[in-house]
Amino acid sequence: MALKLSDSTLIVLCLAFSAAMFFFGTGLSPVWPILWLAPIPVLWLSPRLSASSAFLIAAFAFALGSLNEWAYLALVVPLWVTTLNTVGPACVFGLAVLLFRSRIQKGHAVQAALIVPVFWVAYEYLSEAISVHGTIGNLSYSQMNFLPILQIASVTGIWGISFSILLFAAAMAALAGTAIAKQKRILAIGLVVYLICVLGYGQWRLATAPKNSPTIKVGIIASDDSMNLVVPTTEDAVFAFDRYGKQMLSMASQGIQLFVLPEHSGPVTDASVAATDAKFEQLAQQTHAFIAIGVDRIMPKFAWNQERLYAPNGTLLATYDKHHLLPHWEDQFKPSTDRTALSVPYGAMCAGPDAKQSANLSAVSAVSGKWGLEICKDMDFPLLSRQYARDGVALMVVPAWDFYVDGWLHGRMAIMRAVEGGFSIARSAKKSILYATDDRGRVIAERDTSFVPFATVIATVPVRHDATIYSRFGNWFAWLDLVLLVVLLGMPLVAHN
């Protein structure tokens, strides 16, 4: 039976429940199970309302839920972008609800359950393709604590996670409606089979991770102390680098083989680069460890946001320049397009100090562990990490800098790239959380950088590359989704003819 807008109590309850569940199920610190339920009330309600009312209620519920990121977005991007980020996705969700409503009212429960996730994933994929902020805002990141569903990203990318969430919600709303019993049976069986396959694969992938992979002991360091947070001059950088050096030397006796320091640790000019390299080359020799640090490499005509990697034998082993710069905050830097993937012989990591110092790290070993270098926002974009995965990278070394409130979310976004590409991550970020993770998205060690002069994490990280379907075939699932959307949108026209 159709509802009238005078039936305000039920309408307000459905709107409020969906808005509250979107609010707590998404955002900077989501409670992952809640999002699976969030769309159900407004989807269930939609066939009982007029089209305009169904759209407005669904969009309003989503927009209210999106307010959980309003203050954060206002900090990072202009106000008009923050507003657009709230209104735009809300309208897209409202359209998805309208598509669901149209199929349910015609008795097509299976189509109704499919068209919502297909439409939403198509929107997420197309928006990611044009956004300077990559995949930020994707619903899949809400599930980072739900490891079994996370594993589907190794096959489909993040698109399969969003699809699964909305397929469940739309199917449950359709099953609670007035659809034909036969269609309900088909839909229920299909949903159960799909979830068993997806979650079963996830459990299998978690259980079958190699147990005897080569490992490296990583020391991750960051400091939010005012003297280390913002380092404006090369003179200030000298003292900041000295403070990091003392911290590394104090940890060296614990057998650390790789130190990772954060992004923007200090400026390095043509006049200071030789002294900076000499400083870290000496520290690498003294600690018998690799050292990765993010610096501002200032040149006469342009600047790079750069990562520099020093080897235990006292050489600058590699550099990498950031690809994806944060608008407004990093406008002074030039974006790069070059990747840095290097093979590091395990012997150089595992042998004693003398052997380390004498190892010829310029030689590439066929049995080496390949490392990749990225910086912070680079890992918001699946393509770059997928290219590294195709290079066979087993460990990603990532300096970063976040905004405190997004420490969990932005760090977890990087972890998603590890699941997609089959590599481990060592990520050091100021104003954030330090992370060491494996290729299944499991957090090996973490620590908040707040309230301590130096936050440190020591972890033994696997150095293995697990080739994934996603790294090989890319966004095949998103393209399949687009084709399915065209088919579903065309079905009413075919039926009418």
C-alpha positions as CSV (number, residue, x, y, z in Angstrom):
1,M,0.0,0.0,0.0
2,A,1.3,3.4,-0.9
3,L,2.1,5.9,1.8
4,K,1.1,9.5,1.9
5,L,3.5,12.2,3.1
6,S,1.1,12.6,6.0
7,D,2.4,9.3,7.3
8,S,5.2,11.3,8.7
9,T,6.3,9.1,11.6
10,L,7.4,6.2,9.4
11,I,9.1,8.5,6.9
12,V,11.0,10.3,9.7
13,L,12.0,7.0,11.3
14,C,13.4,5.6,8.0
15,L,15.2,8.8,7.2
16,A,16.7,9.1,10.7
17,F,17.8,5.5,10.8
18,S,19.5,5.6,7.4
19,A,21.1,9.0,8.2
20,A,22.4,7.8,11.5
21,M,23.8,4.5,10.1
22,F,25.5,6.4,7.2
23,F,27.0,8.8,9.7
24,F,28.5,6.0,11.9
25,G,29.1,3.5,9.1
26,T,31.3,5.8,6.9
27,G,33.7,8.6,7.5
28,L,37.0,8.9,9.3
29,S,36.4,6.1,11.9
30,P,33.6,3.9,10.6
31,V,31.9,1.0,12.4
32,W,32.0,-1.4,9.4
33,P,28.8,-3.5,10.0
34,I,26.5,-0.5,10.2
35,L,27.1,0.5,6.6
36,W,25.6,-2.8,5.3
37,L,22.3,-1.8,7.0
38,A,22.3,1.9,6.3
39,P,20.5,2.0,2.9
40,I,17.8,-0.5,3.8
41,P,15.2,1.8,5.5
42,V,15.1,4.4,2.6
43,L,15.2,1.6,0.0
44,W,12.3,-0.2,1.6
45,L,10.3,3.0,2.0
46,S,10.8,4.2,-1.6
47,P,8.1,2.2,-3.4
48,R,5.6,3.5,-0.9
49,L,6.3,7.2,-1.8
50,S,6.1,9.3,-4.9
51,A,9.3,9.5,-7.0
52,S,10.2,13.0,-5.9
53,S,9.6,12.2,-2.2
54,A,11.6,9.0,-2.4
55,F,14.5,10.9,-4.1
56,L,14.5,13.7,-1.6
57,I,14.3,11.5,1.5
58,A,17.1,9.2,0.3
59,A,19.4,12.1,-0.7
60,F,18.7,13.9,2.5
61,A,19.5,10.8,4.6
62,F,22.8,10.3,2.7
63,A,23.7,14.0,3.0
64,L,23.1,14.0,6.7
65,G,25.3,10.9,7.1
66,S,28.0,12.7,5.1
67,L,28.3,15.5,7.7
68,N,30.7,13.2,9.6
69,E,33.5,14.4,7.3
70,W,32.4,18.1,6.9
71,A,35.0,19.6,9.3
72,Y,37.8,17.4,7.8
73,L,37.0,18.3,4.2
74,A,36.7,22.0,5.1
75,L,40.2,21.8,6.4
76,V,41.6,20.1,3.3
77,V,39.6,21.6,0.4
78,P,37.7,24.8,-0.4
79,L,34.1,25.2,1.0
80,W,32.5,24.8,-2.4
81,V,34.3,21.4,-2.8
82,T,33.1,20.3,0.6
83,T,29.5,21.3,-0.3
84,L,29.7,19.5,-3.6
85,N,31.2,16.4,-1.9
86,T,28.1,16.3,0.3
87,V,25.4,17.2,-2.2
88,G,26.7,15.3,-5.2
89,P,27.0,11.8,-3.8
90,A,23.7,12.3,-2.0
91,C,21.9,13.0,-5.3
92,V,23.6,10.0,-6.9
93,F,22.3,7.8,-4.0
94,G,18.9,9.4,-4.5
95,L,18.9,8.3,-8.1
96,A,20.0,4.8,-7.2
97,V,17.0,4.6,-4.8
98,L,14.7,5.8,-7.7
99,L,16.0,3.0,-9.9
100,F,15.3,0.5,-7.1
101,R,11.8,1.9,-6.7
102,S,11.0,1.7,-10.4
103,R,12.0,-2.0,-10.6
104,I,10.2,-3.0,-7.4
105,Q,7.0,-1.3,-8.5
106,K,7.1,-3.4,-11.6
107,G,7.7,-6.6,-9.6
108,H,11.4,-7.1,-10.7
109,A,13.0,-7.8,-7.4
110,V,16.2,-9.3,-8.9
111,Q,16.7,-6.2,-11.1
112,A,16.0,-3.9,-8.2
113,A,18.7,-5.6,-6.0
114,L,21.3,-5.5,-8.8
115,I,20.7,-2.0,-10.1
116,V,21.6,-0.2,-6.9
117,P,25.1,-1.6,-6.5
118,V,25.8,-1.4,-10.3
119,F,24.7,2.2,-10.5
120,W,26.7,3.2,-7.4
121,V,29.9,1.4,-8.4
122,A,29.7,3.0,-11.9
123,Y,29.5,6.4,-10.2
124,E,32.4,5.7,-7.9
125,Y,34.6,4.4,-10.8
126,L,33.8,7.3,-13.1
127,S,34.3,9.9,-10.3
128,E,37.7,8.4,-9.4
129,A,38.8,8.6,-13.0
130,I,38.4,12.4,-13.0
131,S,39.0,13.4,-9.4
132,V,42.3,14.9,-8.2
133,H,41.7,13.2,-4.9
134,G,41.5,9.7,-6.3
135,T,39.4,7.2,-4.4
136,I,38.9,9.2,-1.2
137,G,35.2,8.8,-0.2
138,N,34.8,5.3,-1.6
139,L,32.5,3.2,0.5
140,S,34.9,0.3,0.5
141,Y,37.3,2.0,2.9
142,S,34.6,1.7,5.6
143,Q,35.4,-2.1,5.7
144,M,39.1,-2.0,6.5
145,N,38.5,-3.8,9.8
146,F,36.5,-6.6,8.1
147,L,39.4,-8.6,6.6
148,P,37.4,-11.3,4.8
149,I,35.5,-8.9,2.6
150,L,38.7,-6.9,2.1
151,Q,40.3,-9.8,0.2
152,I,37.9,-9.5,-2.8
153,A,39.9,-6.3,-3.6
154,S,42.7,-8.6,-4.8
155,V,40.3,-9.8,-7.5
156,T,38.0,-6.9,-8.3
157,G,39.7,-3.9,-6.7
158,I,37.7,-1.7,-4.3
159,W,34.7,-1.9,-6.6
160,G,33.8,-5.4,-5.5
161,I,33.5,-4.3,-1.9
162,S,31.1,-1.4,-2.6
163,F,29.1,-3.7,-4.8
164,S,28.8,-6.3,-2.1
165,I,27.7,-3.8,0.5
166,L,24.9,-2.3,-1.6
167,L,23.9,-5.6,-3.1
168,F,23.2,-6.9,0.4
169,A,21.2,-3.8,1.3
170,A,19.2,-3.6,-1.9
171,A,18.5,-7.4,-1.7
172,M,17.3,-7.2,1.9
173,A,15.0,-4.2,1.0
174,A,13.6,-6.1,-1.9
175,L,13.0,-9.3,0.1
176,A,11.2,-7.2,2.7
177,G,8.9,-5.8,0.0
178,T,5.9,-7.1,-1.9
179,A,7.8,-8.9,-4.7
180,I,6.6,-12.1,-6.2
181,A,7.5,-15.2,-4.1
182,K,9.4,-16.9,-6.9
183,Q,11.6,-13.8,-7.5
184,K,12.2,-13.6,-3.8
185,R,13.4,-17.2,-3.7
186,I,15.8,-16.6,-6.6
187,L,17.1,-13.4,-5.0
188,A,17.6,-14.9,-1.6
189,I,19.4,-17.9,-3.0
190,G,21.6,-15.7,-5.3
191,L,22.5,-13.4,-2.4
192,V,23.5,-16.3,-0.1
193,V,25.6,-18.0,-2.8
194,Y,27.3,-14.7,-3.7
195,L,28.2,-13.9,0.0
196,I,29.4,-17.4,0.6
197,C,31.7,-17.2,-2.4
198,V,33.0,-13.7,-1.5
199,L,33.5,-14.3,2.2
200,G,34.7,-17.8,1.7
201,Y,37.4,-16.6,-0.7
202,G,38.3,-14.0,1.9
203,Q,38.7,-16.6,4.6
204,W,40.7,-18.9,2.3
205,R,43.1,-16.1,1.2
206,L,43.7,-15.1,4.8
207,A,44.3,-18.7,5.9
208,T,46.6,-19.5,3.0
209,A,49.1,-16.6,3.3
210,P,52.7,-18.0,3.0
211,K,54.1,-18.8,6.4
212,N,57.9,-18.8,5.5
213,S,58.3,-15.6,3.6
214,P,61.6,-13.6,3.9
215,T,61.2,-10.8,6.4
216,I,62.7,-7.5,7.2
217,K,62.8,-5.7,10.6
218,V,61.5,-2.2,10.2
219,G,61.7,0.8,12.5
220,I,59.1,3.4,11.7
221,I,59.6,6.9,13.2
222,A,57.7,10.1,13.1
223,S,57.6,13.2,15.3
224,D,54.8,15.8,15.7
225,D,57.0,17.9,18.0
226,S,56.9,21.5,16.8
227,M,60.6,21.6,15.9
228,N,60.2,18.5,13.7
229,L,56.7,19.0,12.3
230,V,57.3,22.1,10.1
231,V,60.9,22.6,9.1
232,P,61.1,25.8,7.0
233,T,64.8,26.3,6.3
234,T,67.8,24.2,5.6
235,E,69.4,25.4,8.9
236,D,66.3,24.0,10.7
237,A,66.6,20.8,8.7
238,V,70.1,20.2,10.0
239,F,68.8,20.1,13.5
240,A,65.7,18.1,12.6
241,F,67.9,15.5,10.8
242,D,70.2,15.4,13.8
243,R,67.2,14.6,16.1
244,Y,66.0,11.9,13.8
245,G,69.5,10.5,13.7
246,K,69.8,10.3,17.5
247,Q,66.5,8.4,17.6
248,M,67.7,5.9,15.0
249,L,71.0,5.4,16.7
250,S,69.1,4.7,20.0
251,M,67.1,2.0,18.2
252,A,69.9,0.4,16.2
253,S,70.8,-2.2,18.8
254,Q,67.4,-3.9,18.2
255,G,68.5,-5.2,14.8
256,I,66.5,-2.9,12.6
257,Q,67.2,-3.3,8.9
258,L,65.1,-0.4,7.5
259,F,64.2,2.9,9.0
260,V,61.2,4.8,7.5
261,L,60.9,8.5,8.3
262,P,58.0,10.8,7.3
263,E,57.2,13.1,4.4
264,H,58.4,16.8,4.4
265,S,61.1,16.1,7.1
266,G,63.0,19.1,5.9
267,P,64.1,21.1,2.8
268,V,67.2,20.1,0.8
269,T,68.7,22.6,-1.6
270,D,71.5,22.3,-4.2
271,A,73.7,23.9,-1.6
272,S,72.7,21.5,1.2
273,V,72.2,18.2,-0.7
274,A,75.8,17.0,-0.3
275,A,75.8,17.6,3.5
276,T,72.4,16.0,3.8
277,D,73.4,12.9,1.9
278,A,76.6,12.6,3.8
279,K,74.6,12.8,7.1
280,F,72.3,10.0,6.2
281,E,74.9,7.9,4.5
282,Q,76.9,8.0,7.7
283,L,73.8,7.1,9.8
284,A,73.0,4.2,7.4
285,Q,76.5,2.9,8.0
286,Q,76.3,3.4,11.8
287,T,72.9,1.7,12.1
288,H,73.7,-0.9,9.5
289,A,70.2,-0.2,8.0
290,F,68.5,1.3,5.0
291,I,67.0,4.7,5.7
292,A,64.0,6.1,3.8
293,I,63.1,9.8,4.4
294,G,60.8,12.3,2.7
295,V,62.3,15.7,2.0
296,D,61.5,18.9,0.1
297,R,64.1,18.8,-2.7
298,I,64.3,22.5,-3.7
299,M,66.0,23.4,-7.0
300,P,66.4,26.8,-8.7
301,K,63.4,26.5,-11.0
302,F,61.2,23.9,-9.3
303,A,60.9,21.6,-6.3
304,W,60.1,17.9,-5.8
305,N,58.4,16.3,-2.9
306,Q,61.0,13.5,-2.7
307,E,61.8,10.3,-1.0
308,R,65.5,9.4,-0.6
309,L,66.6,5.9,0.2
310,Y,70.1,5.3,1.7
311,A,71.8,1.9,1.9
312,P,73.7,0.3,4.8
313,N,77.0,0.5,2.8
314,G,76.8,4.4,2.9
315,T,75.3,5.2,-0.5
316,L,72.3,7.0,-1.8
317,L,70.5,4.0,-3.3
318,A,67.4,5.6,-4.9
319,T,65.2,8.6,-5.1
320,Y,61.5,9.0,-5.9
321,D,59.4,12.1,-6.6
322,K,55.7,12.3,-5.6
323,H,53.2,11.9,-8.4
324,H,49.9,13.0,-6.7
325,L,50.2,16.3,-4.9
326,L,47.6,17.7,-2.5
327,P,46.0,20.8,-4.2
328,H,46.7,24.1,-2.5
329,W,49.0,22.5,0.2
330,E,51.6,21.3,-2.3
331,D,51.3,23.7,-5.2
332,Q,54.9,24.6,-5.0
333,F,56.0,21.1,-6.1
334,K,56.2,19.6,-9.5
335,P,54.5,16.2,-10.0
336,S,56.5,13.3,-11.3
337,T,55.6,10.4,-13.5
338,D,58.5,8.0,-12.8
339,R,58.3,5.0,-10.5
340,T,61.2,3.7,-8.4
341,A,61.2,0.0,-7.9
342,L,64.5,-1.6,-6.9
343,S,65.7,-5.1,-6.1
344,V,67.4,-5.4,-2.7
345,P,69.4,-8.7,-2.1
346,Y,68.2,-10.5,1.0
347,G,71.8,-11.1,1.9
348,A,72.3,-7.4,2.3
349,M,69.4,-7.3,4.8
350,C,70.1,-10.5,6.7
351,A,73.8,-10.7,7.0
352,G,75.9,-9.2,9.8
353,P,77.1,-5.6,9.9
354,D,80.4,-6.2,8.1
355,A,78.7,-8.1,5.3
356,K,76.1,-5.4,5.0
357,Q,78.7,-2.7,4.6
358,S,80.6,-4.6,2.0
359,A,77.5,-5.7,0.0
360,N,77.4,-4.3,-3.5
361,L,73.8,-3.1,-3.5
362,S,74.0,-1.9,-7.1
363,A,73.9,-5.5,-8.2
364,V,70.4,-6.8,-8.8
365,S,69.8,-10.3,-7.6
366,A,67.3,-12.6,-9.2
367,V,66.2,-13.8,-5.8
368,S,66.0,-10.3,-4.2
369,G,63.0,-8.7,-2.6
370,K,61.8,-5.8,-4.7
371,W,60.9,-2.6,-3.0
372,G,58.7,0.3,-4.3
373,L,58.7,3.9,-3.2
374,E,55.6,6.1,-2.9
375,I,54.6,9.1,-0.9
376,C,51.4,9.7,1.0
377,K,48.6,10.8,-1.4
378,D,50.1,8.6,-4.1
379,M,48.4,5.6,-2.4
380,D,45.0,7.2,-2.8
381,F,45.2,6.1,-6.5
382,P,45.0,2.4,-7.4
383,L,46.7,2.7,-10.8
384,L,50.2,3.7,-9.5
385,S,50.3,0.9,-6.9
386,R,49.0,-1.6,-9.5
387,Q,51.9,-0.6,-11.8
388,Y,54.3,-1.3,-8.9
389,A,52.5,-4.7,-8.4
390,R,53.2,-5.5,-12.0
391,D,56.8,-4.7,-11.4
392,G,56.8,-7.4,-8.7
393,V,57.1,-5.1,-5.7
394,A,57.1,-7.0,-2.4
395,L,57.4,-4.1,0.1
396,M,56.2,-0.5,-0.3
397,V,58.1,2.1,1.6
398,V,55.9,5.2,2.3
399,P,56.7,8.5,4.0
400,A,53.5,10.5,4.6
401,W,51.9,13.4,6.5
402,D,48.2,13.5,7.5
403,F,45.9,15.8,9.5
404,Y,45.4,13.9,12.8
405,V,41.7,13.3,12.3
406,D,42.2,11.3,9.1
407,G,45.1,9.2,10.4
408,W,43.1,6.0,10.6
409,L,41.3,6.5,7.2
410,H,44.2,7.7,5.2
411,G,46.5,5.0,6.6
412,R,43.9,2.3,5.9
413,M,43.5,3.6,2.3
414,A,47.2,2.8,1.8
415,I,46.6,-0.7,3.3
416,M,43.9,-1.3,0.6
417,R,46.6,-0.9,-2.0
418,A,48.6,-3.7,-0.4
419,V,45.6,-6.0,-0.6
420,E,45.0,-5.1,-4.3
421,G,48.6,-5.4,-5.3
422,G,50.0,-8.2,-3.1
423,F,52.7,-6.4,-1.1
424,S,53.6,-5.3,2.4
425,I,53.7,-1.7,3.6
426,A,55.9,0.3,6.0
427,R,54.3,3.8,6.3
428,S,55.6,6.7,8.5
429,A,53.3,9.7,8.8
430,K,53.4,12.8,10.9
431,K,50.1,13.8,12.6
432,S,48.8,10.3,12.0
433,I,49.3,6.6,12.8
434,L,52.5,4.6,12.0
435,Y,51.7,1.4,10.2
436,A,53.4,-1.9,9.2
437,T,51.1,-4.3,7.3
438,D,51.2,-7.4,5.2
439,D,49.7,-8.1,1.8
440,R,46.4,-9.3,3.3
441,G,45.7,-6.0,5.0
442,R,46.6,-7.3,8.4
443,V,48.1,-4.6,10.7
444,I,51.4,-6.0,12.1
445,A,52.1,-3.0,14.2
446,E,50.7,0.5,14.6
447,R,51.1,3.6,16.8
448,D,49.5,7.0,17.1
449,T,52.0,9.9,16.7
450,S,50.2,12.1,19.2
451,F,51.5,13.2,22.6
452,V,55.1,11.9,22.3
453,P,58.2,13.6,21.0
454,F,59.0,10.7,18.8
455,A,56.5,7.9,17.9
456,T,58.2,4.6,17.0
457,V,57.1,1.2,15.8
458,I,59.4,-1.8,15.3
459,A,57.9,-4.7,13.3
460,T,59.0,-7.7,11.4
461,V,57.4,-7.4,8.0
462,P,57.1,-10.1,5.3
463,V,58.9,-9.2,2.0
464,R,56.9,-11.2,-0.5
465,H,55.0,-10.4,-3.7
466,D,51.7,-12.2,-4.1
467,A,50.5,-11.7,-7.7
468,T,46.8,-10.8,-7.7
469,I,44.1,-10.9,-10.4
470,Y,43.5,-7.2,-9.9
471,S,47.1,-6.2,-10.5
472,R,47.1,-8.2,-13.7
473,F,43.7,-7.3,-15.2
474,G,43.0,-4.0,-13.5
475,N,39.5,-2.5,-13.4
476,W,37.8,-5.4,-15.2
477,F,35.0,-5.6,-12.6
478,A,34.3,-1.8,-12.9
479,W,34.0,-2.2,-16.7
480,L,31.8,-5.3,-16.3
481,D,29.7,-3.2,-13.9
482,L,29.3,-0.4,-16.5
483,V,28.1,-3.0,-19.1
484,L,25.6,-4.5,-16.7
485,L,24.3,-1.0,-15.9
486,V,23.6,-0.4,-19.6
487,V,21.8,-3.7,-19.8
488,L,19.7,-3.0,-16.7
489,L,18.8,0.5,-17.8
490,G,17.8,-0.9,-21.3
491,M,15.6,-3.7,-20.0
492,P,12.5,-1.7,-19.5
493,L,12.8,-0.4,-23.1
494,V,13.1,-3.9,-24.4
495,A,10.2,-5.1,-22.4
496,H,8.0,-2.2,-23.5
497,N,8.8,-2.9,-27.2
